[in-house]
């Protein structure tokens, strides 16, 4: 008998729980709040659809990046690199066609598949994972912003009902607002919001159409020669944020670079350190942001070795120039970053710096060019504080060069990124940062 009672009690409780779950959140909402809730849920469904639509281009762009990298490896006869890219493309397509792991942030690119070498492939993998994660965060942020607006509308309804002496409607709207606030405290609120709206979204991109990829691969690269003509808002959001990041230094002891004056951008060739000469070959595009002493260089190399002013020149690109009224202020660190590092030391991109004496008809004082074989390359430039010697240092291979330099004379510093072989894709940034004096150099 007791066993039968327990069974009946369990059945009753299960029925009660299921019936409680079946009661919708809008069961007792007044018409005004109900209309607002319907608009909220419709917008949630719209966000899910837009998120799904953004997934396929991400996967397609990743496969195109792999294809470009494979071509670069093939051009340098790097069979190991080409094979590594082929295996990654096969793995990626297979992962997209399989069941996603719900515990992975980016199921098609878990941490264990990131390669150690080649470095260029690892950077592309990391970039894809970062873009996918950023897409998820943007989706969740849109849901949270929408929920805040919904709660704000409910609060205005509560005030309206109280003013109209409608306590029941006011209590219902207030209860819904409180339910939303409690729900938003959960880390998985966005996912629960999608479930509540019965909005389905993909956990991974669909498998790209190979025919469409071939068409996109055959498209000519976009023209980036006029990059400087764009406005800041036309640049990718990541680049915008990087360029606008404030220059950090001790305001009580401002570094020497705060005395520099921006002059502009121009064509640069590492051969003979030619900068902004009339009719100099035009290669790549550059967008400079003088306020933070940063620049963005992008483009596909079109030229190889060309004849200019009776000289055979190569390693062409873009640079930004700064004027120093006193050579004693020549102390800086140049930071170059790229997502497409050089595959070997005799290929692009390369980081360059050149120093000219303005009062001596822009006579070249010193220059250095180093391969950007990693995602970050740093050069340090400093004039000795007690005598007329300039040192340029690259920590990558412990390279250090010293030059004699005029004292108390105006100088020009040009920081550049250049490419070498036709077809090389350059996507890099330049940053001028404070640096210690010569004593900080080994």
Phi and psi in degrees as a GROMACS rama.xvg file:
@    title "Ramachandran Plot"
@    xaxis  label "Phi"
@    yaxis  label "Psi"
@TYPE xy
-61.044  -37.9424  UNK-2
-63.7697  -39.8391  UNK-3
-64.6384  -39.7346  UNK-4
-62.9473  -43.1033  UNK-5
-61.9752  -41.5187  UNK-6
-63.005  -44.7158  UNK-7
-63.4288  -36.9824  UNK-8
-65.1845  -43.1992  UNK-9
-62.1095  -43.3702  UNK-10
-62.8047  -39.5693  UNK-11
-63.9979  -42.8891  UNK-12
-66.2266  -42.8711  UNK-13
-60.9655  -44.1703  UNK-14
-60.9775  -40.1367  UNK-15
-65.0943  -44.1129  UNK-16
-64.1383  -45.1114  UNK-17
-63.5924  -40.4073  UNK-18
-67.3467  -34.3824  UNK-19
-66.9435  -39.1185  UNK-20
-69.8205  -27.9159  UNK-21
-75.5483  -17.5613  UNK-22
-72.3862  117.522  UNK-23
-69.4517  157.318  UNK-24
-66.3421  -20.6162  UNK-25
-96.4107  16.2656  UNK-26
-57.0294  -41.621  UNK-27
-117.059  19.5172  UNK-28
-75.9919  140.403  UNK-29
-65.947  159.507  UNK-30
-54.5275  -39.1808  UNK-31
-63.5637  -44.0278  UNK-32
-70.1032  -35.181  UNK-33
-64.2602  -40.8432  UNK-34
-63.8163  -39.1858  UNK-35
-66.1725  -39.5799  UNK-36
-66.4918  -39.7197  UNK-37
-62.4176  -39.3351  UNK-38
-65.5893  -38.4792  UNK-39
-62.1951  -46.6409  UNK-40
-67.4224  -36.9371  UNK-41
-63.4084  -37.912  UNK-42
-70.5116  -34.2658  UNK-43
-60.4024  -44.7419  UNK-44
-62.4268  -38.6716  UNK-45
-64.2937  -41.7637  UNK-46
-61.219  -42.1669  UNK-47
-62.3104  -41.3082  UNK-48
-65.662  -41.6735  UNK-49
-67.4202  -34.8543  UNK-50
-63.5441  -45.3084  UNK-51
-60.514  -41.0127  UNK-52
-65.3695  -26.4377  UNK-53
-83.2697  -11.7042  UNK-54
-73.5606  -44.7806  UNK-55
-60.1398  -45.9308  UNK-56
-58.7189  -33.2117  UNK-57
-63.5586  -44.7011  UNK-58
-67.1823  -41.5591  UNK-59
-62.7542  -43.8927  UNK-60
-63.0809  -35.6667  UNK-61
-64.7048  -45.2057  UNK-62
-64.9631  -35.1929  UNK-63
-67.8613  -36.7132  UNK-64
-62.6508  -41.7554  UNK-65
-63.0764  -39.8158  UNK-66
-63.2686  -44.6975  UNK-67
-62.4632  -39.3997  UNK-68
-66.0072  -39.2935  UNK-69
-62.1102  -39.0747  UNK-70
-63.9962  -40.9288  UNK-71
-63.3407  -43.3099  UNK-72
-63.5181  -40.3957  UNK-73
-64.4404  -38.6864  UNK-74
-63.9303  -31.0784  UNK-75
-94.986  7.62572  UNK-76
57.5819  36.3912  UNK-77
-93.7428  88.7581  UNK-78
-67.2717  -35.4058  UNK-79
-64.6698  -42.5662  UNK-80
-64.8839  -42.466  UNK-81
-61.3203  -42.1897  UNK-82
-66.5523  -38.324  UNK-83
-63.5694  -40.336  UNK-84
-67.0725  -41.5292  UNK-85
-60.1422  -44.2755  UNK-86
-63.5484  -39.4758  UNK-87
-67.0759  -40.519  UNK-88
-62.4457  -41.628  UNK-89
-64.2956  -44.8891  UNK-90
-61.5102  -42.5326  UNK-91
-63.9383  -46.2889  UNK-92
-63.3852  -38.9456  UNK-93
-66.1275  -39.7778  UNK-94
-64.2452  -38.6445  UNK-95
-65.5072  -28.141  UNK-96
-88.7307  -1.90988  UNK-97
-101.377  176.018  UNK-98
-75.9417  128.79  UNK-99
-71.0937  146.938  UNK-100
-82.3371  114.995  UNK-101
-66.2939  -14.4181  UNK-102
-92.9322  -2.48422  UNK-103
-98.5429  135.819  UNK-104
-64.6465  -45.0348  UNK-105
-122.371  89.5519  UNK-106
-57.6413  -33.7661  UNK-107
-82.312  -5.26644  UNK-108
-141.432  63.3516  UNK-109
-69.3684  163.387  UNK-110
-60.3668  -31.4186  UNK-111
-72.3049  -13.0521  UNK-112
-93.4531  -5.89497  UNK-113
-67.6368  128.558  UNK-114
-84.568  154.682  UNK-115
-81.7267  -44.9164  UNK-116
-137.366  149.91  UNK-117
-73.2384  149.703  UNK-118
-61.8839  -35.6121  UNK-119
-62.7968  -37.3869  UNK-120
-69.0415  -41.9008  UNK-121
-60.9897  -40.3516  UNK-122
-63.6118  -39.1342  UNK-123
-66.0975  -40.2643  UNK-124
-61.618  -46.7539  UNK-125
-64.0007  -37.5915  UNK-126
-64.9561  -41.3104  UNK-127
-64.0663  -46.1991  UNK-128
-60.4734  -37.6386  UNK-129
-67.2835  -39.696  UNK-130
-67.2809  -40.3352  UNK-131
-64.0396  -43.4577  UNK-132
-63.717  -42.621  UNK-133
-62.3795  -36.3735  UNK-134
-64.8665  -40.1951  UNK-135
-65.0242  -43.9427  UNK-136
-64.0163  -38.8798  UNK-137
-63.91  -41.6528  UNK-138
-59.6945  -48.0595  UNK-139
-64  -37.7343  UNK-140
-65.6047  -36.7976  UNK-141
-64.9329  -38.5836  UNK-142
-65.7858  -44.0337  UNK-143
-64.0631  -42.9514  UNK-144
-61.6099  -41.6732  UNK-145
-64.4976  -41.5057  UNK-146
-63.5984  -38.687  UNK-147
-60.7607  -41.167  UNK-148
-65.9598  -38.8065  UNK-149
-61.9183  -45.4507  UNK-150
-62.8878  -41.1595  UNK-151
-60.6058  -39.3719  UNK-152
-65.8601  -39.3986  UNK-153
-62.8139  -40.2931  UNK-154
-64.1954  -36.9934  UNK-155
-67.7247  -34.595  UNK-156
-65.6808  -39.8259  UNK-157
-58.6505  -46.1167  UNK-158
-63.135  -38.5256  UNK-159
-65.5548  -44.91  UNK-160
-65.7188  -38.7095  UNK-161
-63.5282  -39.5319  UNK-162
-67.394  -29.7702  UNK-163
-88.8346  6.22942  UNK-164
58.6805  47.6407  UNK-165
-119.655  80.284  UNK-166
-64.5977  -34.8539  UNK-167
-67.5849  -45.8084  UNK-168
-64.6634  -39.3003  UNK-169
-62.6456  -43.2387  UNK-170
-64.7356  -38.6146  UNK-171
-65.9565  -45.243  UNK-172
-65.0752  -39.221  UNK-173
-66.1599  -38.2056  UNK-174
-64.3055  -40.0961  UNK-175
-65.9958  -40.7643  UNK-176
-63.5012  -40.5138  UNK-177
-65.955  -40.3561  UNK-178
-60.1039  -42.1198  UNK-179
-65.2575  -41.995  UNK-180
-62.0165  -42.6424  UNK-181
-64.7397  -41.9229  UNK-182
-64.1706  -35.6516  UNK-183
-70.2128  -12.7681  UNK-184
-76.7234  -14.8054  UNK-185
-79.388  144.436  UNK-186
-66.2188  -29.8866  UNK-187
-98.2529  29.776  UNK-188
-57.4474  -43.6066  UNK-189
-59.6881  -44.9977  UNK-190
-62.6521  -40.4131  UNK-191
-67.3788  -33.5382  UNK-192
-64.4821  -40.4009  UNK-193
-63.9974  -41.2056  UNK-194
-63.0455  -41.8812  UNK-195
-62.4833  -35.6777  UNK-196
-87.1146  2.08821  UNK-197
55.7523  37.1233  UNK-198
-96.7486  120.075  UNK-199
-95.5107  139.605  UNK-200
-139.916  156.593  UNK-201
-80.2255  147.035  UNK-202
-92.2666  -14.2243  UNK-203
-144.88  158.334  UNK-204
-65.9222  154.94  UNK-205
-71.6407  164.739  UNK-206
-68.8161  123.125  UNK-207
-64.5853  152.162  UNK-208
-80.6399  120.063  UNK-209
-61.6981  -37.5214  UNK-210
-62.7773  -40.9298  UNK-211
-65.609  -37.1395  UNK-212
-63.5425  -39.4696  UNK-213
-63.9124  -38.5913  UNK-214
-65.0623  -43.2312  UNK-215
-67.2808  -36.6212  UNK-216
-65.9711  -28.868  UNK-217
-80.6261  -11.8694  UNK-218
-68.3209  142.445  UNK-219
-67.5347  147.882  UNK-220
-63.6777  149.346  UNK-221
-64.7736  148.941  UNK-222
-75.5105  118.373  UNK-223
-113.521  9.28703  UNK-224
-63.1616  -29.7606  UNK-225
-100.416  31.9569  UNK-226
-58.0651  -34.8933  UNK-227
-67.8935  -19.0927  UNK-228
-81.247  -11.2349  UNK-229
-77.082  160.767  UNK-230
-93.6439  166.877  UNK-231
-59.0334  -37.7579  UNK-232
-70.4444  -14.7355  UNK-233
-80.39  -12.7608  UNK-234
-82.9006  160.889  UNK-235
-57.0842  144.659  UNK-236
-54.7088  -37.7648  UNK-237
-63.7123  -41.1554  UNK-238
-68.8233  -39.7457  UNK-239
-56.0114  -49.6324  UNK-240
-62.3745  -39.5775  UNK-241
-65.62  -46.5294  UNK-242
-64.9169  -34.253  UNK-243
-86.9907  -7.08345  UNK-244
-61.3906  124.32  UNK-245
-59.9872  146.274  UNK-246
-70.3272  123.643  UNK-247
-100.199  129.21  UNK-248
-165.174  168.164  UNK-249
-75.0346  114.28  UNK-250
-65.0949  -25.2636  UNK-251
-76.9864  -25.491  UNK-252
-130.911  70.8405  UNK-253
-61.8862  139.907  UNK-254
-73.1996  169.431  UNK-255
-63.1815  -30.5522  UNK-256
-66.0169  -17.7206  UNK-257
-69.7946  -13.429  UNK-258
-90.8374  -9.89613  UNK-259
-70.7328  154.496  UNK-260
-122.351  128.772  UNK-261
-71.0085  134.777  UNK-262
-107.896  -35.077  UNK-263
145.702  -169.524  UNK-264
-122.022  163.292  UNK-265
-172.529  176.036  UNK-266
-70.4687  146.25  UNK-267
-140.557  141.181  UNK-268
-128.087  126.612  UNK-269
-65.8896  -33.5663  UNK-270
-63.2364  120.487  UNK-271
66.5473  6.67223  UNK-272
49.2822  51.4788  UNK-273
-85.4184  129.752  UNK-274
-129.521  122.472  UNK-275
54.7242  39.6747  UNK-276
-78.0068  151.684  UNK-277
-58.0731  133.136  UNK-278
63.4974  17.7671  UNK-279
-66.2545  141.434  UNK-280
-52.8497  134.174  UNK-281
-95.1539  122.671  UNK-282
-143.176  138.635  UNK-283
65.6046  178.71  UNK-284
-131.236  154.513  UNK-285
-140.896  142.647  UNK-286
-127.706  114.995  UNK-287
-101.272  144.851  UNK-288
-125.933  85.6707  UNK-289
-57.7595  -28.8792  UNK-290
-57.6496  -34.8492  UNK-291
-112.36  7.11673  UNK-292
59.038  43.7303  UNK-293
-128.474  159.888  UNK-294
-149.323  156.163  UNK-295
-121.279  125.125  UNK-296
-117.145  129.467  UNK-297
-148.05  149.441  UNK-298
150.767  173.972  UNK-299
-111.353  127.127  UNK-300
-64.37  130.167  UNK-301
-110.886  -26.1984  UNK-302
-108.53  153.623  UNK-303
-111.607  -119.773  UNK-304
-86.8106  127.539  UNK-305
-129.097  159.439  UNK-306
-93.0198  125.167  UNK-307
-144.432  123.966  UNK-308
54.549  43.1251  UNK-309
62.3806  27.6158  UNK-310
-130.613  143.748  UNK-311
-88.8535  113.251  UNK-312
-121.141  149.825  UNK-313
-143.869  -165.543  UNK-314
51.8904  67.6822  UNK-315
-103.448  148.536  UNK-316
-176.226  -149.185  UNK-317
-130.049  151.236  UNK-318
-143.953  163.479  UNK-319
-117.844  142.474  UNK-320
-113.249  142.808  UNK-321
-132.109  142.516  UNK-322
-105.194  134.478  UNK-323
-115.127  127.568  UNK-324
-77.7921  -17.1476  UNK-325
-139.437  127.059  UNK-326
-61.8241  -18.0368  UNK-327
-67.7917  -16.2849  UNK-328
-88.0911  8.78617  UNK-329
-83.7831  75.8518  UNK-330
-139.829  114.091  UNK-331
-160.207  166.398  UNK-332
-120.398  131.053  UNK-333
-107.101  121.907  UNK-334
-115.313  120.211  UNK-335
-113.262  133.526  UNK-336
-129.949  146.143  UNK-337
-152.829  149.683  UNK-338
-96.2342  -3.8064  UNK-339
-126.255  74.6714  UNK-340
-67.4643  160.234  UNK-341
-65.3576  138.715  UNK-342
-76.9813  -23.9802  UNK-343
-154.43  171.062  UNK-344
-71.2233  -20.3469  UNK-345
-101.756  26.6571  UNK-346
-131.027  163.739  UNK-347
-86.7622  165.567  UNK-348
-83.0125  162.268  UNK-349
-129.502  144.917  UNK-350
-96.6513  129.507  UNK-351
-127.599  150.748  UNK-352
-142.566  140.732  UNK-353
-139.291  143.021  UNK-354
-122.273  129.789  UNK-355
-122.842  150.906  UNK-356
-94.2693  111.198  UNK-357
-65.3385  -43.4192  UNK-358
-72.7543  -7.22391  UNK-359
-111.504  42.2127  UNK-360
56.9702  43.0391  UNK-361
57.9287  41.1092  UNK-362
-64.8562  133.892  UNK-363
-70.5687  124.2  UNK-364
-94.522  -45.7727  UNK-365
-159.534  154.052  UNK-366
-156.294  157.948  UNK-367
-152.97  143.483  UNK-368
-132.869  131.326  UNK-369
-132.259  145.874  UNK-370
-71.0691  138.478  UNK-371
-90.9496  73.6792  UNK-372
-85.4197  -4.07002  UNK-373
-125.683  172.55  UNK-374
-72.2809  -15.9999  UNK-375
-137.871  134.158  UNK-376
-130.544  133.693  UNK-377
-123.72  136.478  UNK-378
-121.341  143.765  UNK-379
-120.746  135.333  UNK-380
-126.502  130.404  UNK-381
-156.36  135.565  UNK-382
-88.7549  135.201  UNK-383
-61.4798  136.582  UNK-384
-70.4151  -16.9478  UNK-385
-116.261  -13.4753  UNK-386
-148.735  169.405  UNK-387
-84.1067  67.0516  UNK-388
-128.747  133.782  UNK-389
-109.668  135.5  UNK-390
-122.069  134.297  UNK-391
-117  128.964  UNK-392
-126.508  134.038  UNK-393
-119.164  115.636  UNK-394
-70.3143  -22.4371  UNK-395
-53.7887  -48.3978  UNK-396
-123.032  23.0813  UNK-397
55.1273  44.5584  UNK-398
-94.16  131.656  UNK-399
-140.748  130.375  UNK-400
-128.24  139.424  UNK-401
-116.367  143.552  UNK-402
-138.561  150.451  UNK-403
-81.8202  138.903  UNK-404
-137.663  142.644  UNK-405
-62.3217  145.05  UNK-406
-93.5598  141.315  UNK-407
55.2731  39.2272  UNK-408
-121.214  148.835  UNK-409
-68.7683  139.597  UNK-410
-129.048  162.18  UNK-411
-126.155  131.057  UNK-412
-113.208  127.853  UNK-413
-119.172  120.359  UNK-414
-105.739  127.594  UNK-415
-137.733  160.755  UNK-416
-126.008  131.175  UNK-417
-130.284  160.088  UNK-418
-117.956  172.546  UNK-419
-122.794  -55.2288  UNK-420
-104.675  142.954  UNK-421
-55.0452  136.734  UNK-422
97.8619  -15.3263  UNK-423
-65.6284  131.425  UNK-424
-98.1187  121.604  UNK-425
-106.883  128.203  UNK-426
-146.333  94.7466  UNK-427
-143.94  161.935  UNK-428
-124.304  153.847  UNK-429
-123.033  136.86  UNK-430
-137.085  132.788  UNK-431
-102.17  123.452  UNK-432
-129.496  160.881  UNK-433
-62.8187  153.077  UNK-434
-148.278  149.634  UNK-435
-70.8253  172.826  UNK-436
-73.4659  -174.576  UNK-437
-56.3504  -28.1594  UNK-438
-63.2719  -21.1673  UNK-439
-80.1888  -8.34259  UNK-440
-95.6443  140.027  UNK-441
